Amino acid sequence: MTITTGPHPTRRLILQGAAGVALLGLGNLPFAPPDNDKYPEEAFKQKSEADAIKALYGKTAEPSDKVKLDAPEIAENGGVVPISVTTTLDKVTSISFFVAENPSALAASYKIPDGTIPAVANRLKMAKTTNVTAIVEADGKLYSATKEVKVTVGGCGG
């Protein structure tokens, strides 16, 4: 006499069940975006560096030796200029790059989450030889570092 008790669980059936339970658990997690992710559209529209800084931050920055801007002295191709910023300042909330002679002065702006190492690297397009400024917002104040980058071949249509 043979007794049947129903289908035996296979590995596939067990994995499907585990995936279903995991997906049900995700339904209770909040997936709302952070409040500070508003795109700074007005700042990116500004042609001059001073206007872009004012539109983004509403105040001016003071030069600081605690902001280290690393950029080449001569960029052979303005289409890909490597640039990076690090800082030893505490409570950093944002880091931004400004290129004075570009069609739009604000090149990039980053929000730095609390507890993150304040370091950012990027490759910027530069139309011609000009100053690159990095601004670090830390503890409600603005700090900056500036370096001239000589461009031999323009990156913004040059």
HURA-V916304 format. One record per residue. N is the residue number from 0. SS is DSSP state (~ for helix, > for strand, _ for the rest). OMEGA is omega in degrees with one decimal (NA if undefined). D_FIRST is the distance of its C-alpha to the first C-alpha in Angstrom with 1 decimal. Layout:
n = [N:N]
ss = [SS:SS]
omega = [OMEGA:OMEGA]
d_first = [D_FIRST:D_FIRST]
This chain:
n = [0:1:2:3:4:5:6:7:8:9:10:11:12:13:14:15:16:17:18:19:20:21:22:23:24:25:26:27:28:29:30:31:32:33:34:35:36:37:38:39:40:41:42:43:44:45:46:47:48:49:50:51:52:53:54:55:56:57:58:59:60:61:62:63:64:65:66:67:68:69:70:71:72:73:74:75:76:77:78:79:80:81:82:83:84:85:86:87:88:89:90:91:92:93:94:95:96:97:98:99:100:101:102:103:104:105:106:107:108:109:110:111:112:113:114:115:116:117:118:119:120:121:122:123:124:125:126:127:128:129:130:131:132:133:134:135:136:137:138:139:140:141:142:143:144:145:146:147:148:149:150:151:152:153:154:155:156:157]
ss = [_:_:_:_:_:_:_:_:_:_:~:~:~:~:~:~:~:~:~:~:~:~:~:~:~:~:_:_:_:_:_:_:_:_:_:_:_:_:_:_:~:~:~:~:~:_:_:_:~:~:~:~:~:~:~:~:~:_:_:_:_:>:>:_:_:_:>:>:>:>:>:_:_:>:>:_:_:_:_:_:>:>:>:>:>:>:>:_:_:_:_:>:>:>:>:>:>:>:>:_:_:_:_:_:_:>:>:>:>:>:>:_:_:_:_:_:_:_:>:>:>:>:>:>:_:_:_:_:_:>:>:>:>:>:>:>:>:>:_:_:>:>:>:>:>:>:>:>:>:>:>:_:_:_:_:_:_:_]
omega = [-178.0:178.7:175.7:-177.6:-179.7:-177.1:177.6:-179.7:175.9:178.6:-179.9:179.6:178.9:179.2:177.1:178.6:179.2:178.2:178.6:178.9:179.6:179.5:176.5:178.6:179.9:-179.2:-178.6:-177.2:177.3:178.9:179.4:178.3:178.1:-178.3:-172.9:-177.0:179.0:179.4:-178.0:-173.9:-177.7:179.8:-179.8:179.4:-173.8:-178.9:-178.1:-179.4:-178.8:179.1:-179.9:178.1:179.3:179.7:-177.3:-172.8:-179.7:179.7:-179.3:-178.0:174.8:177.7:-178.8:175.8:176.6:175.5:-178.2:178.2:179.5:179.8:179.9:175.0:178.3:177.0:-178.6:179.9:-179.0:179.6:-179.5:179.0:-179.5:-177.7:178.1:179.4:170.9:180.0:175.1:179.5:176.9:175.3:179.0:179.8:177.0:175.0:-179.1:176.6:176.8:177.3:-168.0:-173.3:176.6:177.1:172.1:-173.5:179.5:-178.4:-179.1:177.4:-176.3:170.0:-178.4:-179.9:178.9:179.1:-179.6:175.2:-176.5:178.4:-178.6:175.4:-178.2:171.2:-174.9:170.1:178.2:-177.5:-177.8:179.4:-178.1:175.6:171.6:-179.6:173.8:178.2:178.4:174.5:-178.2:177.8:176.8:180.0:179.5:178.1:-175.5:171.1:-177.0:177.0:175.5:176.7:178.2:-178.3:179.9:175.8:-175.7:-178.4:-177.2:177.9:-176.8:NA]
d_first = [0.0:3.8:6.7:10.1:13.2:15.9:18.2:19.0:22.8:24.8:28.3:29.9:28.2:29.4:32.9:33.2:32.4:34.9:37.5:37.2:37.7:40.7:42.3:42.0:43.8:46.6:47.4:49.2:51.5:55.1:56.1:59.7:62.2:64.9:68.1:70.4:69.1:71.9:73.3:77.0:78.1:81.8:82.1:80.8:83.4:86.4:88.7:90.5:88.9:90.6:89.5:85.9:85.9:87.4:84.9:81.9:83.1:86.2:88.3:89.6:88.4:90.2:90.1:88.1:87.7:84.2:83.0:82.5:82.6:81.7:82.9:84.6:88.4:88.3:85.4:85.6:83.4:83.7:80.4:78.4:80.3:78.1:78.8:77.3:78.2:77.4:78.8:79.1:79.7:77.4:75.7:75.8:74.6:75.6:77.0:78.8:80.6:83.8:85.6:89.2:90.1:86.9:86.7:84.6:85.5:82.1:79.8:76.7:75.8:72.9:71.7:70.8:68.0:68.7:67.7:67.9:70.2:73.1:73.3:73.2:73.7:74.2:75.9:78.6:80.6:84.4:87.1:89.9:91.2:91.0:89.9:86.3:85.8:82.8:82.6:80.4:80.0:79.6:79.9:81.6:84.3:84.6:85.4:86.1:86.7:88.4:88.8:90.6:88.5:90.5:88.7:89.8:87.7:86.9:83.4:84.1:85.4:88.0]
